[in-house]
Amino acid sequence: MAERRRMTPYVSCAPDRLYPPAGSIDAPEAVADLRAAGAAAAVLEELYPAWRYDWPMPETLHLHDVPAPPAMRLRFSRSGTGHAPAVLLVRLDQAVLLRNVLYIGELGRRRVIYESHRPEERALSGALEPEVAAEDFPTGTGPCLYVGNQGSFNYGHWLCEDLPRLSALDVLRARYPGERITLLLPRQDWHNNRMRERSVRLWLGDARDVVLRFIDPETAYGFPQLHWVTPIRHLGLAKSPDALARLDAVLRSRVGGLRSAALGPRLAALLHGRRRLRLFVDRNRLRQRELLNRAAILPLLRTRGFTIVDTERMEVADQVALFAAAEAVVGIKGAGLVNTVFSPPGTPVVHLAPETFQDPYYRDIAAARAQPYHVLYGTAAPGERRDHLRDFTIAPDDLAAVLDQLRLR
């Protein structure tokens, strides 16, 4: 029998910890190659434990005026059960970073860190360049931590998949007492950079021992030593419940409850004297995926006691406080709805989307946070937009029926 062809020269940070012989979520042939190649990094700490996911189907899965067809139900059931590895803080020696992909080793013998270039992420990274010349990055004398992934350009992916990695700062402080830590983030557009910086500052609180720097993802940088945290998300969907719980705990503690001085005056007035809120998360109409019959849907929601919000116009601290006070959340699928990670367990979540955007990503957040999940798919408008950006309409009677089912009258 011909020898099986080996995959691209990938190497794992810690194959024995991330890909056990039994129960790994990755393809068996990939796991075999990674284990044979050996470990590429020193494991410093386990930040979040290994976990098993068994995500339920949405409590409501509806396609305009009829129940979901079998193909749609199958789309939601494919990631239903599995084992996910622990999240590890690792140290890479002789590391190179380019387009959010990590390489290790000397020029001419570099290998790709598999966890930074998994199958579901490869279309976003561009071609691999293991032999590109790298310029030395001036990190100073303290440790350097890189936090980023192929989805970091999106605030929702940043919030769930990157920000919880800042737990690594506690480990680095203990290992390098008194030293400044350089935190590296990939530079994106102005709005995204601003939101990520403010969420980092919120996580840090009063700490002044971290220097935040944005770096050009199109430039190859070399590091004698670079610290990194292995992925929180797996198979493109499932997210560590422990990581999301840590994110919720840290940011809510920083906000300090509904009377925090960090809250803007409009939100403070909105929350005044109210213990719980019903939220409708609108979507900036410049972002596409517009709800075309808003004129029919918004009055229905207002009569049920819902407050209309646009998170893109809000500070990070306000978003945390607002969703922490939610009794129920309805909204158009988008990054703003990832804020339901701050809503209490048991908070019902209802997502609205075009029938062409059947993405279980948000269902997995609700499952990890123990929130009942409902999704209504409306009729997508014709046109040449990509499927997930199509405008759409939702039948008011369908939405009213779900709200009745949730006793949100």
C-alpha positions in Angstrom: 0.0 0.0 0.0 1.4 3.4 -0.9 2.3 5.6 2.0 -0.4 8.1 2.9 0.6 11.6 1.8 1.5 13.8 4.7 -0.4 17.1 5.1 1.1 20.6 4.7 3.9 21.0 7.3 1.6 21.8 10.2 2.7 21.3 13.8 0.5 21.6 16.9 1.2 23.6 20.0 0.5 20.6 22.2 -0.9 17.6 20.3 -1.1 15.3 23.3 -3.2 17.9 25.2 -5.3 19.2 22.3 -5.8 15.9 20.3 -6.1 12.9 22.6 -6.2 9.5 20.8 -9.9 9.1 21.6 -12.5 11.8 21.4 -10.8 14.4 19.3 -13.0 16.7 17.3 -10.5 16.9 14.4 -10.2 14.5 11.5 -8.3 11.3 12.5 -5.7 11.7 9.7 -4.9 15.3 10.8 -4.6 14.2 14.4 -2.2 11.4 13.5 0.1 13.7 11.6 0.0 16.3 14.4 0.8 13.8 17.1 3.7 12.4 15.0 5.2 15.8 14.4 5.4 16.5 18.2 4.8 19.6 20.2 5.8 23.1 18.9 5.3 25.1 22.0 5.8 25.1 25.8 2.5 24.9 27.7 2.4 27.4 30.5 -1.1 27.0 31.8 -4.5 25.6 31.1 -6.8 28.6 31.0 -10.1 26.8 30.4 -10.8 23.0 30.8 -11.7 20.6 28.1 -15.4 20.2 27.6 -18.2 18.3 25.9 -20.9 20.0 24.0 -24.3 18.6 23.3 -26.2 21.6 21.8 -30.0 21.2 21.6 -31.9 22.1 18.5 -33.5 25.6 18.6 -36.8 25.6 20.5 -38.3 27.4 17.5 -36.8 26.9 14.0 -39.2 28.5 11.5 -39.0 29.4 7.8 -41.5 32.3 7.1 -45.0 30.8 7.3 -44.0 27.1 7.5 -41.9 24.9 9.9 -38.3 24.4 8.9 -37.6 21.9 6.1 -35.4 18.8 6.8 -32.3 20.4 5.2 -32.4 23.4 7.5 -32.9 21.1 10.6 -29.9 19.1 9.4 -27.8 22.3 9.2 -28.4 22.9 12.9 -27.9 19.3 14.0 -24.5 18.7 12.4 -22.5 20.2 15.3 -24.7 18.8 18.0 -22.3 16.7 20.0 -18.6 16.4 20.5 -15.5 16.9 22.7 -13.5 20.1 22.6 -10.0 20.4 24.0 -8.7 22.6 26.8 -7.7 26.2 26.1 -3.9 26.6 26.7 -1.5 29.5 27.2 1.6 28.5 25.3 5.0 30.0 24.5 6.4 29.8 21.0 10.1 30.3 20.3 11.4 31.7 17.0 7.9 32.6 16.0 6.7 34.5 12.9 3.3 36.1 12.6 1.7 37.0 9.3 -2.0 37.5 8.5 -3.0 36.0 11.9 -1.1 32.8 11.0 1.7 31.7 13.2 4.9 30.0 12.0 7.7 28.5 14.0 11.4 27.7 13.2 14.3 29.1 11.3 14.0 30.4 7.7 14.0 27.4 5.3 12.6 25.0 8.0 9.5 26.8 9.1 6.3 25.0 10.0 2.8 26.3 10.4 1.0 26.3 13.8 -2.1 24.2 13.0 -4.2 25.9 15.6 -3.8 29.3 13.9 -4.7 27.9 10.4 -7.5 25.4 10.9 -9.6 24.2 7.9 -12.5 26.4 8.5 -10.3 29.5 8.7 -8.0 29.0 5.7 -10.1 30.9 3.1 -9.7 34.1 5.1 -5.9 33.9 5.6 -4.7 33.9 2.0 -1.8 31.8 0.8 0.7 30.4 3.3 4.1 32.0 3.2 6.4 29.9 5.5 9.6 31.2 3.9 8.8 34.9 4.0 11.5 37.2 5.5 10.3 38.6 8.8 11.3 41.8 10.5 12.1 41.8 14.2 9.4 43.2 16.3 10.5 45.5 19.1 8.7 44.0 22.1 10.7 45.4 25.0 12.0 43.3 27.9 8.7 41.9 29.2 6.5 39.1 27.8 4.6 39.6 24.6 1.0 38.2 24.1 -0.7 38.0 20.7 -4.5 37.9 20.6 -6.2 37.4 17.3 -7.7 35.0 14.8 -9.0 35.0 11.3 -12.4 36.5 12.4 -11.0 39.3 14.6 -12.2 41.9 12.0 -15.7 41.2 13.3 -16.6 42.5 16.8 -18.8 39.5 17.6 -16.0 37.0 16.9 -13.6 39.2 18.8 -15.9 39.3 21.8 -16.5 35.5 22.1 -13.2 34.1 20.6 -10.5 36.6 21.5 -11.3 38.7 24.5 -11.6 35.7 26.9 -8.0 34.9 26.0 -7.0 37.9 28.2 -7.2 35.5 31.2 -3.6 34.7 30.1 -2.5 38.1 31.5 -3.0 36.8 35.1 -0.6 33.9 34.3 2.0 36.2 32.7 1.9 38.6 35.7 2.7 35.8 38.0 5.5 34.5 35.8 7.0 37.9 35.1 6.4 40.0 38.3 6.8 43.7 37.9 7.4 43.5 34.1 5.2 45.2 31.5 3.3 43.0 29.1 3.0 43.9 25.5 -0.5 42.9 24.1 -0.6 42.7 20.3 -3.8 42.9 18.3 -4.1 42.8 14.5 -5.0 46.2 13.1 -8.4 46.5 11.3 -10.7 49.4 10.4 -11.0 52.4 12.8 -14.3 51.4 14.3 -13.2 47.8 15.0 -9.9 49.0 16.5 -11.7 51.4 18.8 -14.2 48.8 20.0 -11.5 46.2 20.7 -9.3 48.7 22.5 -12.2 49.8 24.7 -13.2 46.2 25.5 -9.6 45.5 26.5 -9.5 48.6 28.7 -12.7 47.5 30.3 -11.2 44.0 31.0 -8.0 45.5 32.4 -9.9 47.9 34.8 -7.3 49.9 36.7 -4.3 47.8 35.6 -1.5 49.8 34.1 1.0 47.0 33.4 -0.2 46.2 29.9 0.9 48.0 26.7 -1.6 47.6 23.9 -0.3 47.8 20.3 -2.0 47.2 17.0 0.2 45.6 14.3 -0.1 45.4 10.5 -1.5 41.9 9.6 0.2 42.2 6.2 3.7 42.5 7.6 5.6 39.4 8.8 7.0 40.0 12.3 9.5 37.8 14.0 9.7 37.1 17.8 12.3 35.4 19.8 9.4 34.4 22.1 5.7 34.9 21.7 2.9 33.9 24.0 -0.4 32.8 22.5 -3.7 31.2 23.6 -5.1 28.2 21.7 -8.6 28.5 20.2 -11.7 28.9 22.2 -14.0 28.1 19.3 -14.0 24.7 17.4 -15.5 23.4 14.2 -16.4 27.0 13.4 -19.2 27.0 16.0 -18.8 25.5 19.4 -17.4 27.9 22.0 -16.0 27.1 25.5 -18.7 27.7 28.1 -16.0 28.4 30.7 -14.5 31.0 28.5 -17.8 32.7 27.9 -18.6 32.6 31.6 -15.3 34.2 32.4 -15.9 36.9 29.8 -19.3 37.7 31.4 -17.9 37.7 35.0 -15.0 40.0 34.2 -16.8 42.6 32.2 -19.9 42.7 34.4 -17.7 43.2 37.4 -16.0 46.1 35.7 -19.3 47.7 34.8 -20.4 47.3 38.4 -24.1 46.9 37.9 -26.8 49.1 36.4 -25.8 52.3 38.4 -22.2 52.3 37.1 -20.8 55.8 36.5 -19.5 54.3 33.2 -23.0 54.3 31.7 -24.0 57.0 29.3 -26.9 59.3 30.3 -29.4 57.8 27.8 -28.8 54.3 29.0 -28.8 55.3 32.7 -32.2 57.0 32.1 -33.5 53.9 30.3 -32.5 51.6 33.2 -33.6 53.9 36.0 -36.1 52.1 38.2 -36.3 49.0 36.0 -34.9 45.7 37.0 -35.3 43.9 33.6 -35.6 45.0 30.0 -37.0 43.5 26.8 -34.6 44.4 24.0 -34.9 44.5 20.3 -31.4 44.6 18.7 -31.8 46.6 15.5 -29.1 46.6 12.8 -27.4 49.6 11.3 -29.1 50.0 7.9 -25.7 50.7 6.3 -24.5 47.2 7.1 -27.0 45.3 4.8 -29.1 42.4 6.0 -31.9 44.9 6.5 -35.3 44.0 7.9 -37.5 45.5 5.1 -40.8 45.5 6.9 -39.5 47.2 10.1 -42.6 49.5 9.9 -44.7 46.5 10.7 -42.4 44.7 13.1 -41.2 47.6 15.4 -44.8 48.6 16.5 -45.5 45.0 17.3 -42.4 44.8 19.5 -43.1 48.1 21.2 -46.6 47.0 22.2 -45.0 44.0 23.9 -42.7 46.3 25.9 -39.5 46.0 23.9 -36.9 48.8 23.7 -35.3 49.3 20.3 -31.4 49.5 20.5 -28.6 49.8 18.0 -25.4 48.4 19.8 -23.1 49.8 17.1 -23.7 53.3 18.5 -23.1 52.3 22.1 -20.0 52.1 24.4 -18.8 48.6 25.4 -19.7 49.1 29.0 -23.2 50.2 28.1 -23.7 47.1 26.0 -22.6 44.9 28.9 -24.9 46.6 31.3 -27.8 46.6 28.9 -27.7 42.9 28.1 -27.1 42.0 31.7 -30.5 43.6 32.5 -32.3 41.7 29.7 -35.5 39.8 30.4 -35.7 38.8 26.7 -33.7 39.6 23.6 -35.1 39.7 20.0 -32.9 40.9 17.2 -31.6 40.8 13.6 -28.6 38.4 13.3 -25.4 40.3 13.6 -22.4 41.1 15.8 -24.6 43.1 18.3 -26.5 40.0 19.3 -23.3 38.3 20.5 -23.8 40.6 23.6 -26.4 38.0 24.8 -23.3 36.4 26.4 -23.9 38.9 29.2 -27.6 38.0 29.6 -28.5 35.8 32.5 -29.1 32.0 32.0 -32.7 31.4 31.1 -33.0 34.6 29.1 -35.0 33.7 25.9 -33.2 34.8 22.7 -35.1 35.2 19.3 -33.1 35.8 16.2 -34.4 37.1 12.9 -32.6 36.4 9.6 -33.1 35.8 5.9 -33.7 32.2 4.9 -30.3 32.3 3.1 -28.3 32.8 6.4 -28.8 29.6 8.2 -25.8 29.9 10.7 -25.9 28.0 14.0 -23.1 30.2 15.4 -25.5 32.1 17.6 -27.4 29.0 18.7 -24.1 27.8 20.2 -23.7 31.0 22.3 -27.2 30.5 23.7 -26.5 26.8 24.4 -23.2 27.7 26.2 -25.0 30.3 28.3 -28.1 28.1 29.0 -30.5 30.5 27.2 -33.6 29.2 25.3 -32.9 29.8 21.6 -35.5 30.6 18.9 -34.9 31.6 15.3 -37.3 32.9 12.6 -36.1 32.9 9.0 -37.9 35.4 6.7 -38.2 35.7 3.0 -34.9 36.9 1.4 -35.1 39.7 -1.1 -33.9 38.9 -4.6 -30.6 40.4 -5.7 -26.9 39.7 -6.1 -25.7 40.1 -2.5 -24.0 37.3 -0.7 -26.5 35.0 1.0 -25.8 36.2 4.6 -26.2 39.9 3.6 -29.6 39.6 1.8 -32.4 41.9 3.0 -35.5 40.1 4.2 -39.0 40.3 5.7 -40.5 38.6 8.7 -44.2 37.8 8.9 -45.6 39.7 11.9 -47.9 36.8 12.8 -44.9 34.4 13.0 -43.1 36.8 15.4 -46.3 37.4 17.4 -46.7 33.6 17.8 -43.2 33.1 19.2 -43.6 36.0 21.6 -47.0 34.5 22.8 -45.2 31.2 23.2 -42.7 32.9 25.5 -45.5 34.8 27.3 -44.0 38.1 26.2 -47.4 39.8 25.9 
